[in-house]
Amino acid sequence: MISDYKKTYQEMAALIGEQRTSKLFEIVRSTKYDFSMRLYSKEYCKYHILKNKTWFTGKL
């Protein structure tokens, strides 16, 4: 039952389900992960902006 989990795992189970949360816990338990505040690399951001510069600037 999700309510039996600690808060972090409750949130995870709500997103990906109890079964996946349990499996993920088995794989990574007692391992510490720090997630970056940014999802994309700087290189990708530069590429995306250049590829879509008309959308960003409004100019053709």
C-alpha positions in Angstrom: 0.0 0.0 0.0 1.4 3.4 -1.1 0.6 5.0 2.3 3.0 2.6 4.0 6.0 4.0 2.1 8.2 6.9 3.1 7.2 10.1 1.5 9.7 10.0 -1.3 8.7 6.5 -2.3 5.0 7.5 -2.0 5.5 10.2 -4.6 7.5 7.8 -6.8 4.9 5.1 -6.6 2.2 7.6 -7.5 4.2 8.5 -10.6 5.4 5.0 -11.8 3.4 2.6 -9.7 4.1 0.4 -6.7 5.6 -2.5 -8.6 8.1 -0.3 -10.4 8.9 1.6 -7.2 9.6 -1.7 -5.4 11.8 -3.0 -8.3 13.7 0.3 -8.4 14.2 0.2 -4.7 15.7 -3.3 -5.0 18.2 -2.1 -7.6 19.3 1.2 -6.1 18.7 0.8 -2.3 21.4 2.5 -0.2 22.8 4.2 -3.2 22.7 8.0 -3.1 21.8 9.9 -6.3 21.9 13.6 -6.8 20.0 14.8 -9.8 21.0 17.9 -11.7 18.6 20.9 -11.7 18.8 20.8 -15.5 17.6 18.0 -17.7 19.3 18.9 -20.9 23.0 19.4 -21.6 24.3 22.9 -22.6 25.3 21.5 -26.0 21.8 20.3 -26.6 20.3 23.6 -25.5 22.6 25.5 -27.9 21.7 23.1 -30.7 18.0 23.4 -30.0 18.0 27.2 -29.9 20.0 27.4 -33.2 17.7 24.9 -34.9 14.6 26.8 -33.8 16.0 30.4 -33.8 13.1 31.7 -35.9 10.7 30.5 -33.2 12.7 32.1 -30.4 13.3 35.5 -32.2 10.1 35.6 -34.2 12.2 36.5 -37.3 12.3 34.5 -40.5 
